[in-house]
Amino acid sequence: MDLSSESPDRPTAPTILVGVDLGLPHFDAELEELGLLAQTAGLQPVARVACKRKAPDAALFIGKGKADEIKALAEELGATEILFDQALSPAQQRNLERHMDLPVNDRTLLILEIFGQRARSHEGKLQVELARLQYVSTRLVRRWSHLERQTGGAGVRGGPGEKQIELDRRMIGDAIKRTRERLEKVKKQRNTQRRQRERRGAFNISLVGYTNAGKSTLFNALVKARAYTADQLFATLDTTTRQLYLADAESTSGAGRSVSLSDTVGFIRDLPHGLIDAFQATLQEAADADLLLHVVDAANPNHPEQIVEVQRVLHEIGAAQVPQVLVFNKMDALAPGQQPRQASDLFELEGIAVPRLFVSGRTSAGVPELRRQLAQEVNQRNGDAAQAPQNPETHETTA
């Protein structure tokens, strides 16, 4: 067991972080990302435990021996919660809580909690609520275990506790249905707004990337907006769209055009599928974009793995075929010896060479070059659309 103690003067919610190495390539042995997520949610890690297993234990995920060690450690440090880096099944979660006599949660619930704290728009709140309801619906036995003490009797409606669980399950099912219906209305409104942009011939660019890559900071630098930024995971969840004016680099008159630039929610490793489904309306901005600005935190040593994770999510939401420009951000955070030799080059992304630019959203270094690259991309794609063969009967471009 690899154990490292955190700062002893943490004031609230002492939590033990647990990660299990199952032989997967992305295992975070230091549990750094889980620690950042925990702090973002208001928890205070007091210790980190990493162990190896060939496969998860069916009952306790980590096995009885490790569970006993973590229980003893929690008693020693006064921890009030155990947090796992991997997703736990409802049965494993319930068994661990009974074994350790402490609340046990996993990465999925932690991300849901953060999203619930950060959602601001009506749509964002609905999306988080739907994902939370879907998660809780599979854990009713754990959440309502106190009902097992109830007993039925003459004149008692609902019978024993098991019957109450069925009633709660039905109530949550109804809540899921209502939330889906409300989200569907919001989705129709978004589609209407999207069609209006299409009729105006708007060129749509979406910022995508791993959480905390600096998308919102770069968004502010490009459009002079005041979107909320912070050095933390999931600082912003709601999509923000602004008009970005791009001067035509080939024109001597200063002519150009405006495009729509959208700042979207950041991605993360093991993003719960329920959240991907719930945020489909928001993530649709990326799938329907004409161009994606894939923002990468160049100062993060794990940025190659983060690029792979973003590509995986783009495939899930149907945006893998949208052209990309790779933006290596936070160059101001790199040491002098790590600075790139040139401002731009080509980067192979899933077998395709895409433009890559090096910028700093915080200092605006490289942002003018990024604007020129975007103007070239817009001109090129507009030119390709104009030269596409026309269907003589419908006067529409053919694929």
N, C-alpha and C positions, 0 to 999 in steps of 0.2 A: 504494500500500500504506500503510495506516494502522498505525503502529507506536508503541507506548508501552512503555518498559522498566519492569519491576517493581523492587522493592527488591533491591539487589545482594547483600545478605547472607543470602539464602535458604540454609539449611544442607543440604537434601537434595533429591533427585529434581528437578532443574531441568527445567521443561517449557515448551514454547512452545504457546500457545493459538492456534488458527486458526479463523476464521469466514468463510464465503463468503456474500455478499449476493446472493441469487438473485432479488431483487425481491419477496420475501414480506413481508407487513406486520409479522411478529413478529421480524424480524432484530434481534439484540442487537449493535449496532455496537461497544459497549464490552466485550462478552464477559463482563459482570459475573456472570451466572448460571453460565456455564461455569467461571469462576474460582472461584466458591464451591463448585461441585461438585468441582473439582480439589483444593482445599484440604481439603474434607471427606474425600476419598479418600486424603489424605496426600501429595499432589503439591505442588510449589512452582513456580507460574508465574513465569517470568523475562521473558517478553515476550508481547505480544498482537498478532496480525496479522489485519487485516480487509481483504478484497478483494472486488471485484464481478465477477460473471460472469452472462451471460444464461442459461447452462445449464452443468451440471457437465461437465467433461471426462471422456470415457468411460474413459480409461486412468488419469489421475492426479487427477481431480476438480478440481484447481486449475490444470492446465496445466503444461507443462514449465518455462516461465519463472518462474512463482511458486514452483514446487517448488525450482528452483535457488536462488532468493532465500532461501527458508526454510532450505534446507540450509546456505547460507553463514552465515546468522544463528545457526543452531544451533552451528556450529563456533566462531563468535565468542564466544557466551555460554556455551559448554560445556553446552548442553542435552542431556539424555539421552533425551528422549521428545517426540513431537509429538502434540498432542491436538486433534482436530477437533470443532467444535460440531455438525456435521451427521453423519448416519449414512453410513458408507462401505460400498460393496459389497465383498465378499471380494476381488475382482480389484483394485479401486482401492487397498485397504489393502495388498495384497501388492506392487503396483507402486510405491507410495509408499515402502514400507520398503526395497525394493531400490534405488530411486533415491536416497534420503536416507541409507541405511545406518544407520537408527535405527528403534526401535520406533515405530509409528504406530497410534494408537487413536482411537476415536470416542466420541461422547456416549453411545451405547447401552452400550458396554462399561463406560464410567465409572459409569453408573447401576447396572449389574449389580454392579460391584465394591463400590459403597457399600452396596447392599442386602445383599450377601454379608457385609460387615463388621458390619452393624447387626442382622440377623435374630437373634432370641433364641429364639423358640418353635420346637418341632418342626415345626409347620406352615409357619412362615415360612422356615425353612431348606430345607424341601422345595420350596417355591415358588421360591425363589431358585435352587436347584440345577437345577430343571427349565428355568427361563429361561436359565441359563448353558449348559446342555447344548445347548439348541436353538440358541443363538448360535454356540457353538464348532463344532457339526456342519456349519455352512456354510463354515467356515474351516479345514478339515483340511489343505488343500493348503498353506496358509500356516503352520500350526502344525507340520506334519510335513515341511517342505521338505527336511530333512536326509536323509530316506529316499530321495530321488532318487539319492543316491550309492550305494545298495545295488545289488548285482547278484545275479541268480539263478545257480544252478548245480546240478550233480548233487547230489542229496540235500539241497538247501536248500528247506525247506518255505516256501511263501508267495511264492516268486518275487521279482521286483524290488520296488523301493519302492512303485510304484503299487499292487501287491497288498497291501502292508502298510497303505496308506491305506484300502483297502476293508475290511480287518479292523478297523481303528480305527473306521471309520464304522459298522460293524455293532455294535461294542462300545458306542459311544455311543448307537446306536439302542436297544439292549437296556436301557441305563441310563435312557434317556428313558421307555421303557415301564414299567420297574419304579417309577420315581419317580411317574409318572402313577397307577399302581395304588395306591401308598401315599397319594398325595394324595386319591384317590377315597375311601379309607377315612376319612381325616380329614374330608372333606366330608360323608360320611354321619353322622359323629359330630356335626358342627355342625348338620346338619339335624335330628337327633334333639333336640339342645338347643333349637333354634329352635321345634320343634313343642311342646316342653314349655312354653316361654314363652308360645306362642300359646294353649295350653290354660288357662294361668293368667290369660289375658286381659291380658298385659303390653303396655303401650304402648311401642314401641321408637323411640328417637331416636338418630340417628347424626350425629357431627361429621364434616363433609367440608370440603375446602378445599385450596388450594395449599400446597405444602410450606413450612414455616417461617412459616405465618400465625398460629401461636400456639394451635393446637387443643388440644394437651396441657396448656398452661398454663391455658386456659379450662376444660378438663375438670377439672383439679385444683381450680380455684376453685369449680366447681359442685358437685362431689361430695366435696370434701375428701380427694382421693386423693393419691398420691405418684408418679404416672406420671412417667417420665423426661422432662425438658425441657432444651433447649439452644438457643442462638441459632445453629442450623446447619440445613442441608437434611437431611431424612429422619432427624431425631433419633430417631423411633420408627417401627417398621414393623409391630409386632404389634398386633392389635385388643385393646383393653381395655374391658371392660363392667362398669359399676357401677350400683347402684340410686340414683336421684335422687328425693328426696322433694319434692313440689310442693304447697304449701298452696293450698287453694281460695280464690281472691281474693274470691269471692262469699259465702263462708261466714263467719259470725261465731263459729263454734265452733273455728276453727283446723283443721277437717277438711281432708283432702287425699288424695293418693294417690302411690304410688311408680311411677316409670317406669324403663325400662332405658335407660341412656345409654352409647353406644359411641364410643370414640375410634379412628378408622381411619387408615390410611396416607395421607400427603399425595400430591397429584397434582403433576405438573410438565409443562411443555411438552415435546412429543415423547417422552412416556413410551413406552418400547419396547412394542410390541404383545405381545411374548412375556411381558413382566411383567404386562400387563393380563390375559392369558389365565391365567398361572400364579397370580396373586393373585385369581382369580375367587372362590374360597371366602371370602377375607377381604373382598373388595369386595362380596360378596353381602349383608353386613350393611347396607350402604347401600341396595342394591336392595330389600331386604325391610323397610326401616324404615317406620314410620308418618309420620315427620317428619324432615327433614334440617336440621341447623344448618350453614349454609354460612358458614364463617369466612373473613373477608377481612382481609389485612394492610393496614389503612387508611393506614399510614405509607409503604407502598411505592408509588412513583409509577407503577409498572406494574400496579397492582391491577385496572384495567379489563380488561386483556388476560388477567390471571390468572383473573378471573371467567369469561371466555369459555372458557378452557382447561378449567376445572373442569366447566363445563356440557358441553363436548364429551365428556369422560371419562364423565360421568354418563349421557349418551346411549349410549355404548359398552357400559356395564355394565347397561343397562336400568333406570336409576334416574331418568330424566328426568321421569317423571310423579309422583314422590314430592313432596308439598308441602314447601316450604322456608321457613325464616326466615333472613334474611341478617343476619350479625353482623359489623359492622365493628370489628375488634379493634385493639389497640395505640394507643388514643386518647391514652395518656400520652406517646407518642413524637411527637405532633404539636405544632407550634408554637401558641402561644395564638391567633394569627390564623387558624389552620386548624381550630380546634375547631368541632364542629357547634353550631347554634343551639338544637337540641332533641334530646332523648334518643332519639327514635324517629321514624320516618316511613315512607312507602311507597317502594319502589324497583321500577322496571320491569325485570323479568327475563324475557327472551324473550317480551315482549308481555303479561306477567302482573304485576300489582302485588302484591308480596310485602312483608310487614313487614320493616323494617330497624331494628336497634338498634345503638347505639354504646357499646362497652364497652372495658374494659382488663382482660384476664385477669390481668395482673401485679399491679395495684393493687386489683382487684375492683370498680372503678368501673363502674356500670351493670349489674352482675351481678344485684342484686335486681330491677331492672326486667326483665331477661331471664327470670328465674324466673317473674315474674308473666305475661309474655307466653307462656311455655311452658305455664303452667297454663291460660291462656285457650285456647291451641291444643288442648290435650288435652281440655278440657271441650267445646269446639266439635265436635271430631271424634267424641268419644263420643256427643254429642247427635245428630250426623248419622247415626251408625251405628244408634242406637236408633230414629230416625224412619224409617229405610230400610224400604221395603216388604218384607214377609215372603212367602216362597213357602209357601203353605198345606200343600204336600205334604212339603217337606223342612225347613221351619222355618228356612231359611237366608236371609240377606239377598241380594237380587238386585242385580246390577251396574246 
